Amino acid sequence: MSAIVVSAVDSYDVSERTVTLSCAVESDERDVTRTVPVSIRFHAPGIFRFELRANPETPAAEAPRTYSADEVREPVSLSVTENDGVLVAETSALTVRIGTDEWLFDVSDANGRSLLSEQRSDRNAKGEVRSRPLGFEEEEVNGWPLRVDGTRTAFALGPDERIYGFGEKFTEFDKRGREIESWITQPNGTETERSYKNVPWFVSTRGYGLLVDTVRRTRFDVGRSSSVTNQIRVDGDDLRFVFVHGPELKSVLRRYTAMTGRPNRPEPWTFGVWMSRLSYESREEVESVAARLRERSIPCDVVHIDPAWMSLDDMCDLRWDTDAFPDPEAMIEELAAEDFRVSLWEFPYVQVDSPLFEEFARKGYFVEDGSGSPYVLSRLSADNRGSIVDFTDPDAREWWAERHRQLTEMGVDAFKLDFGEYLPRDAVLANGRTGAAMRNRYPREYQRTVRDAMRAAGREQPTLWVRAAWTGDQVFPIHWGGDPNTTFESMAASLRGGLSLALSGFSFWAADIGGFRGTPSTELYVRWAQWALLGNSHARFHGTTPREPWEFGETAEQIVREHAEERYRLLPYLCSYGERASREGLPVMRPLVLEHQGDPAARAIDTQHYVGEELMIAPVLSADGRREVYLPEGEWVDYWTGERYAGAQTLSRDVPLDTVPLFVRAGSVVPTREASQHVGEGPWTLRLRVEFESEPTGEREEIAFEYHGRTGDERGTITAIREPGSSDVRVETPDGCPIAEVRAARFGEPPSTLSVDGATYARVDDDPGPREWTFDPDTGVARAVVA
């Protein structure tokens, strides 16, 4: 393998937004006389695209392929000067320095702080190079010619710099010290770097993000081989990356998701509980589980049916096995009458034993092996053989879509799009590309086919439950975390995977409650349920064995019921953040570093997280119930007891099985509702929890919450105001939002007055009625009944 390095700039040209460079290259192994183009194009003052083309003679690759520059484009005033062998390109936000006599590349902010600098000085004590800077590798083929095998670059890592992201990665949350491969893969668990959801994107605590704009396999060495270098290698002729400056990580994510896409807010019912297992085997079993859920008052909105809804010999024909599920349309109608939605499983393969196989092979609906024959694989799922549906073939896509239109019109509400990771590198697709170029893009073709079919059948906002993903696939909500083992270790790994995915632009995520393979212990089942029900954007019970709460005894059932009820109380809060995620691109489940970027302690926390901005959960990750909880700067309120804690400290707790550490950030409004057995229809009647600061500053205290309810008419800002001195308290809510109760804390003395939406309430000593409020001196809580 011959390494080619960019060494200098022969010439350059400057246009309105772009600096185009003709760069000399060199090799330690042979003389190289050609040049390669490098370009830097500014989409906005703080966003630019960098591109190196190792084979400039070939037509430019389709671009942009993983993002849209139009969504972030802003006016740019670009100034370019040259002095002493350095080209300086400046905008109002960034300064990019490029070495012309001797190549260098450095990006700094408007204050001169270095953000990103190419690494060219990483050598060992003998002077040997430990990393390769900007350039490419050439591989000898057929005894003599050389071809480009990959492009690469390397950047210096700051001593205190932390790196996050790369998709759903289950190892350490801070990726420094790891080797990362962005290549959609079946991980068979949650204990390794392998993952279904890979995104060649990372964010840095220095206040920037970097997206490698490719669909090819990409490798990162984030300080693993050398602790001072972050190396990037793409299996392709072009190296393209997009640099996104914040400096706040929230701003970085907003800009990144604006470029790569944002999802619609999932339907409100999706935020309810999903009940599933591998698999309900018959209509009778589905209806029995649904009936028991209602009889035992366990809230649930969705019943999911895994593979057994089809004949296992005919998969994947997308037709009901009417022997096991007679009259499925009637079943769906009867479940709907009890307020249950139905979700169905699928995978994008057809088994060789299926009657469909011969038809698909004859019509060319399968991915091919390069000889014109279907690519047949063994062990696609369990012990079977089959081929992969080619969603780049219009006719194959239409066949798949028609089946989904029929099922959607029948009343199916959601589809679980399992698998999609197995496209071989040498497979050939109808669009002329190989698996090497399409493997990471294949899940999008699969998901888009089903989404568009559901839209055509009348579902304006289709619900997909998705496993595999690449850059931008966050537009297909909802994603789930695959096949964790039934251990506390796998629960913790799933948590880290969810946090990494959150910083990779994915807003909606869930993990199989209890773990997937095997039967969890009662303690694990309860702890996982507590975390998922109150800490994940979506909550699904699923595994290879039964996951219904009654299977784990009366105590576990009661605890799960109570936490499920609490989730349903919090639906107004969760749906509000779901709406904000669809508009801003910020995740519902948030790592502490996203809210406390400047807190060195928060940067390392990966076993607790925010839900939105007001709530923070610390799931219990061991059978003994012990838990350390870090409280960032500020004041914190125990969600369950109302007890107050100063921030910037760590609590050590022995947590009883019937609870989970959950905290409210003081200075917050949390909208809730009455618990229910399902999400329901119409506007929600709200109960507002207002947590003022314990120590008034002497200034007017105003708290706001951006509310979005179940229907499109319930939206606006909920505001709570405490005036200084007299402690007059006012609560104001948007029009169209019914309010049942306001609970405000914390007061040393009762407020002078309390008003809601302009109406002043009368204080009473006993339980308040409508337009009255009480004060509890022991808790410092004022409670008003509105209706």
N, C-alpha and C positions, 0 to 999 in steps of 0.2 A: 504494500500500500504506500503510495507516494503522497506526502503531505505538501500542499501548496498554501502559502501564506501571503496575504495582502501586505505589501511592503511600503508602498508610497503612492502618491497621487501624481499621475502624469499630466492631467488637465482636468478642468472642471467647468461647469456651466451653472448659472443661477437663473431661475425663473421666479414667478411670483411667490410660489410656495415651496419650491423644490431646489435642492442642490444635487446635481448629477455629477458623479466623479468617474473618471477613467483611471483605474488603479493598476499599478504594476504589481506583479506577483513573483514569488521566488520559491525555490525548493532546495533543500539540502542535498537532494539526490541527483538532480539534473538541471540543466539550463532551461529556463522558461522565458520565452520572449513575448508572450501575448499579454494583453490587459483584460480586465473584467470590469463591468460596470457596477457601481455602488450608488444608490440614490437614497436621499433623505427627504421625505415629503411631509410637511406640516399640515395636519388636518385642522388643528386648533393651536393656540399659543402653547398649550401644555401637552399636546398629543402629536407624535410623529410616527411615520412608518419608515423603517429601514429595510433596504433590500439589496442583497448581493446575488447576482446571477452568474453562476459558474459556467453555464453554456448559453451565452447571450445570442448566439446565432439561431437558436431555436425560437419558435414563436413564444411570446410571453405566456406564462401559465394564466389560467383564468384567475382574475383578481378584481376586487377582494373575494376570497373564497370562504372566509369564516367570519367576516365582519362587514359592516356597512359604514364607510366613512361619512356618508351623507348625514347620519344621525348625530354626529359630533362636530361636524364642520362649523368653524367660526372664522370670522375675519382674522387674518394673520398679517402683521407688519413684520416682514423678515428683513433683517440687516445682515449682510455678509461682508466681512473684511478679511484681509490676509496680511499677516505680519510675522516675520522671522520663521517661516516654514510652518505656520499654523493658520488654518482657515477657521474663522469664528463666525458661526451662524447664530443670531440672537432673535428671540421673540420677547414679548413682554413677560413670559413665564419661564423660559429656558434659555440656556446658552449651551450650544454644542460646539466643541472644539475638535478639529480634525487635523491630524498631522499630514502635511503634504510631502516634505522631504523624507521624513520617517513616519510611517503611519501611527496615529494614535486616535482614540475616540473617547471623548469624555462628555458627560452631560451634567450640568449643574443648574440649580434653581436661580431665581432672580437675586437671591442674597449671596450667590457665589458658593453655596454648599454643594459639594459633589454628591450626585445621586447615583450615577452609573458610569463606570469607567472600565474600558477594555483592559483585561489583564495581560501584560506583556513582560512582567518581571518575576513570574513564579518559577523559580529555579531552585534546585537543591544545593547543598553545600559544595558539590562538585561542579556547579554551573550547568547541570543538565535540566532541560526544559521539563516541567511537570504538567503543563497544559498547553494546548494549541490555541492561538488566537484566531482572529477572523481569517477564514480561508475555506479550503475544501480538500477532500481526499480523492485520489485517482487510483483505480484498481486495474491491474493487468487482466485482460481477458483474451482467451484463445491464443496464448503464447506471445502476444506482442502489443496490440492496441491497448490504450488506456481509456477508461471511462470514469466519469464522476460517480463516486460511490456515496458521497454525502457532503453536506456543508456544515460549518460549525463556527462558533465564536466562544469567547470566554470573558467573564467579567470579574472584577475584584469584589470580594466580600468584605464589608467593613467589620471591625472587631466586635461590634455590638449589634450587627444587622441580623434580623430574623426574617425568614422566608416562609410563606404559607401558600397553600393552594394546590394546584396540579390535579384538581378533581377529587374524587372520593378515595382518598388514600388513608389506609387504616393504621399506619404506623405513627410515629411521633407527629404531633401537630405542627411543630416547628420543623421544617424539612431540612434545615441545615445539618449536614453530616449524612445525608441520604443520597442514594442513587435512584433516580426516578425514570421510569420508562412510560411515556405516554403512548399507549398502544392498547386498544380495547381488548380485554382478555377475560377469560373465565377464571376467577381467583380461587374458587372452591373454598370459600371461607373469608374471614376478615382479619387475618393475622400477617399478611405480607403486603408488599408494595403493589402486587397485581390487583387490578380493579376493573370493574365494568365501566365506570365513568371516569374517563381521562380527559383532562383539559391542559394543553400546553401553555399554561398561564400561571403566573405567581404574583404575589404582592409582597412588598418589602416594608419593613418598619421605617425605612427611610422616606416613605411617602410616595411610592410609585408602584405601578403594575407593569408587567411585560407579557404580552401575548405573542407566541410564535404562531404566525399566520400560515398554517399548513394543515393538511389532513393526513400527512404521512407520519410514520413512526418517528418520534422525537425522544431524545434521551437527555436527561439533565444529571449532572454530577454536582450537587449542591454542597461543595465543601467536603465531599467524601474522600476523594483521592488527595486533595490538598485543601486544608481548612481555609485558605485565603481565596479560593477561586470557585466560581459558579460556571461550569462548562455546559454548553448547549450544542447538540448535534442533531441534524435533520437528515433522514434518509431520502434525499432528493437533491436536485440541481440548484434549487433556489433556497436561500435563507432570507426569510421575511419575518420581521417582528415589529410589533406596535408598542411604543412606549407611552404610558399614560401617567401623567403627573397628578397628584392630589392637591396638596400634600396629605390631606386627611384620607384615611383608608375608605371612609364612606364615599367621598368624592370619587376616588379611584373606581370603586365598584359601580357607582351610578354611571360614570362615563363608559366603563367597560360593558355594562349590560345595555346601555343605549346603543353601542356599536354592534353587539352580538345578538341582541334580542331579549325581550322580556315576555314572560308568560301572561296570559289572562289570569285574573283571579279565579281559582277553582270555584265551582258552585258551592254555596254554603253547606249543603248536605255532605260534601266531601270532608268537611272538618269534623264531622261526627265520627263515631267508632265504626271501623270495618271489622267484620268477623270472618275468619277463614281458617282452613287447614288444607293439607295435601292428602286427600281431597275429599270433599263431600261426594259420596258415591251415587246418590239418588235424589230424586225429588222428595221422597219421603224424609230422607235425612235432613235436607235443607229446611223443609217446613218444620220439622221437629225442633231443630236448633233455633229457628226464628221464633217459634212459639214459646220455647223455654226462656229465651231472652226477655220476651215481654212478660211472661208469667213471673219471672224472678226479678223484674224491674231493673234489668241491666241495660243502660242506654246503648242504642245501636242504630245506625242508619243504612249500612251497606252489608249485604251478604255476598261474599265472593265465592265462586265455584271454580276450582282449579281443573286440571285436565279431564276429569271424569265426565264433564258435561258432553264431551264427544266420545265416540267409540275409540278406545285406546289403540285399536288395530288400524284405524283410518286416519290418524292424525297426520296432517292437520287439515281436515276437510271443512272445518268451521260449520259443522252441522250437528244438531242435537242428537244424542243417543236417546231415541224416544222409548227404548226399552227401560232404561234407567230413569229417564226424565219424560214421562208421557205428558203430552199437551203442555209444552213449556210456556206457551203464551198465557195459558190460564194460570200457571204457577206464578209467572211474573205479575199478573194482574192481582192475584190474591196476596202476594207479598207486598205489592204497592198499597193495597187496602189497609195493611198493617204498618204502613210507612217505612217499608224496606226498599232499598234500591238493589239492583242486581249487577254484579260485575263478573265478567268471564275471562278466563285464561286463554292464551294462545302462544305459539312460537312460529317462527317464519320458515319452518321446514316441513317437508312431506316425506313420510316414511315409505320405504320401498314396498312394504306390504299394502299400502293404501291403494284403493282403486284409482285414486287421482294420479298416482305416480306416472303411469304410462301416458295419460293424457297430457300432463305437464311436460314430460320429456319430449313427446311428439311435437308439442306446440312451442318448445323452446323457452318455457317459463322458468327454467332452473339456471342458476349460475353454472358455467361450463368449465371444463378442465384444461382447455387450450386445444383439444383435438376435435371440438364440436360436440362432445358428449357431456351429459350432466355430471357434475362433480359429486360423486357419491362418497359419503363419510360414514364411518361406524361410530357409535356411541355419541350421537348428537344429543340425546337425552336418555339416560339409563342405557339399557342394552338394546339399541336399535340401530338401524341404518337408514339413511335417507339423503335427500338433497336440499339445497338452500334455494328458496324462492328469490328470483331476481326482480327486485322492485325498480330497477332501471328499465325494464321491459314494459312498455305501455300496456300491452295486453295482459301480462301477468298482474300488473298493478290494478287494472280494471277488474279482473276476476276477484282479487282479494277485496277490493273496495265494495263490489256488489254484495258479497257475503256480509260485510259489515253494515251496509245500508239496510239489508234485510233484518239483521239482528237488532239494529238500532230502532227501526220502525216497529219491531216486535215489542220493544220496551226495555231492551238492555241499556243500562245507564253508563257503564264503564267497561273498558277492556284493559286487562293486564298484559302488557306486551313484554313477554319473557324472552330471554336469550337475545340473539342478534350479534353475538361476539365471535362467531366461528368462521368467518370468511377467510379462506386460505390466501396466502400471499400470491400464489400463482393462478388463482381463479380468474376467469375472464367473464365480464359482465356485458350486457347488451349495449351499454353506452361506450364500449370499447376499452374501458379501463380494467386494470387488474386489481386483485385483492390488495396488493401493496399500496395502491392509491385509493382504494375504496373501503378498506376494512373499517377505518374510523368514521367514515361517512355513511356506511350501510345502515346503522340504526336510524339515522334521520330519514332515509328513504322509506324504511319500514313504518316508522311512527307517523310520518306525513301522510302515507297512504291511508292509515286508519283514521287519523284526525280528519282528513278531507272527506272521507266517506261518511263519517258521523255528521259533519257539517251539512253535507248534501242531503242527509236524512232528517235534517231539521234541528240538530243540536248546535246551537250557536257557539257554545263553549264546551267542546268535547272534553271528557275526562279520560285520561290515559294514566295507567299505573306502569311506570317505565323502569327498566333495569339498566340498559346500556346507553352511553351518551358520550358526546364529544363537544367541542366548543360550540356554543349557541344552542345546544339542545335543551337548555332550560326553558325554551318556549313551549315544550310539551310537558306540562305538569300532569302527574305528580311522579317524583322519582323515589325509589325505595332501595334499601341497602343490601339486597341480595341474600346470601345464605350464611349468616353468622352461626357459629356453634352455640350450644346451650351451656355457656359458661359465663361467669362474670368477666373474665378476660376478654371474651368476644363482645360482650356488651360494651366494655370500655373502648375496644377497638372500633366498634360501630359508631360510638359517640365521636371519636376523633375523625372517622371518615365523614360523618355528617358535618362537622365543623369545617373540615377542609373543603368539602363541596360548597358550603355556604360562602366561603371566601373565593370560590371559583364561579360565582354568578348564579348559583342555583338556589331558588327561594323556598321551594316546597319539597320536603323530604320526610321519609319514615324508615323505620327498621322493623323487621319481624319481631313482634313482641314475644319474648321468651327465648328467642333464638330459633333457628330453622330446623336443624337436624337433631333428632332425639327428643327426649322429654326433659324439660328443665326442672330443677328442684323448685319446691314451693317458694323458697326465699327468692330465687332468681326470677321466677315468673312474676312475683309481686313487685320486686324492685324494678324490673324492666317495664312493667305496666305503669307504675307510678311515673317513671321518667317519660315514657312515650305519651301518656295521656295528658301530662301537663307541660312537657318540654319539647315535643315535636310538632311541626306544623300539621302533620297527619298521623293517625294512629290505627295500625292494623294488627290484629292478632293473627299469627300464621306460623305453621310449622309442620313437620312430618307426622306429628302426633296431635291429638286434640288440644286446642288452646282455649276452649270455653272456660270461664272462671270456675264453674261448678266442678270441673275435673280436678281441681286442686284443693278441695275441701272448703268447709263453710267459712273459715276465717279468711282465707285468700279471696273467696268470692265476695265477702262483705267489703274487704279493703279495695278490691278492684272496682266494685260497684260505686263506692264512695268517691274514688278518684275519677271514674268515668262521669259521675254526676258533676264533679267539680269542673271537668273539661267542658261539659255542656253549659255550665254557668259562665265559663270564660269565652264562649263562642263569639260574643260581640267584640271582645278584645282580639281574638285570633283572626276573625274575619276582617277586622280593621287593618291588621298588619298584612293580611293577604292582599287586600286592595292596594295598600301602599307598596307592597312588593311588586305588584304588576305595573305600577307607575314609576317607581323609583329604582327598582332592581336590587333593593336591599333585602336580605333573607329574613325570614321569620325567626329562625334559630340562629343566634349570633354568638360567636366567640367573644370572650371578654376584651380581647385586643381591639375589636372593632369599635367598642364603646370607650375604651381606655387606652388609646394608642400610645400615650406618653407615660403609662404606668409600667415600669420594668417588671413588676410582679405579675401583672395581668397578661403580659406577653407570653408567659410560660404556662398559663392555666389551660388545660385541655380536657378536664373532666367535670367542668361545670360550664354553664353558659346562660346567656340571656334568652328570653322569649320576648321578641319585640324589644322595647327599650325600658319598660317599667318593671318587668319580672325577671328574676334570676333563679335558676334551679341548680341544685347540686345533687344529682342522683347518687344513691348508695350503691357502691360497686363491690361489695364484699358481703359474705354471709353473716359476718359478725356485727354488721350494722354500724361500724365505725366510719366516721366521715370528717375530714377537714374541709372547711368552707372558707374561701378567701372572700372578704368583703372589700371591694375597692373604696376609694375615697368617697366620702359622703355619709349619709345616714340611711340605715336599712331597717325595714320593718318585717318581722316574721309574719308571713302570709297567714298562718293559722292562728297565732296567739296575739298578734299585735305588738309583741315586745320589740323594743327599739334597740339598735346597735350602732355604735360609731363605726365608720368605715376604716380602711387602711389597717385591718387586722385579720387574723385567721382564727376561726372558731374550731374547736375540737369537740365533736359530738358523738354520743352513742345514740343512734336514731332507731326508735322502735319500729317494728315492721309495719305498723299501720300508718306511717307518715313518711314524707320526703321533705328535705330542706328546700323551702321555697320562700323567696324574699321579694318584697316590693321596695323599689327605690323611693325614698322620701322625696316629696315634691312631685307626686304623680297622681293622675286620675286613671282608675281602672274600671271600665264599664263591664258589668256582668248582667246576668239575667237569672230567672228561676231555672233550676235543673228540670230536665225533661227526658223523655224516652227517645226522642228524635228531634231533629233540628226544627221541624215545624214549618208553617207557612206564615206569611204576613210579617209586619214589623215586630221586632222584639221589644218588650217592655223592659227598660233598663233599670238596674240598680247600680248606683255610682259609688265607688269607693274612692274617697279623696284623702290622700295622705300628705298633709302639710308638714313642713319642717318642724321639729320639736322646739327649736330655739328661734323664734322670730327675729329677723334682722333689724326690725324697726322700720323697714320699708314695705311697701305694698308687695304682697306675694301673689303671683298669678301663675296658675298651672293650666296647661292646655292639652287636650287630647284630640287628635284627628280621627273622627269616628266614621266608619262605613258599616252599615248594618246588613241585614239579610237581603233587603230589597234596594233597588237603586235610589229610592226616595229618602232613605235614612242615611244622611251624610251631613257632615259639617263639623264644627269645632265645639267640643265640650270644654267649658272654661270654669275654673274655680278660683275665686279671688278672696284673699284675706286682707282687709285694710289694717294698717298699723294703728296702734293706740286702742281704739275702741273694739278692734277685732271683729268688725262687721264682716260677715261671710256671705258671698253671693255665688250662686251656681247658675250658669247660663248654658242652655242646650239648644241644638239646632231644631228648626221646625220639622215636624214629622217624626220626632223621636219620643215615643211615650216613655215617661219616667215613673217608676213606682216608689223609689226610695233613694235618699242621699245619706251616706254615712261618711262623716268628715272627722279626721283626727289630725294633729293632736293638739289639744288645748290645755294649758295649765288652769285657766279660768274659762267659764263658758263664754261663747261669743256674745256680743251685745245684741246682735240681730242675725237672723239667718233668712235668706230669701232664695227662691228658686224661680228663674225665668220671670223676674220682676215682681213676684208675689211674696210678700213678707209673711213668715210663718210665726205662729204663737208658741212660746215655750210652755211645756207642761211638765209635771213631775213624773207622771206614769207613762206607760206605753203610748206613743203618739198616734193620733188618728190623722186623717187627711188634713193638710195645711197646719200640722203641729210638729214640734220637735222636742226632743229630750236631750239631756246632757248627763253623761256618766263621769263623775269626778275621778273614779278609780282608773279608768282607761283613757280619759280625755277625749271621748268620742261624742260628737253631736250627731243625732240621728233624726232625719226628717222623713215623714211619710207624705209622699206627693199625691198618690192615688191609691 
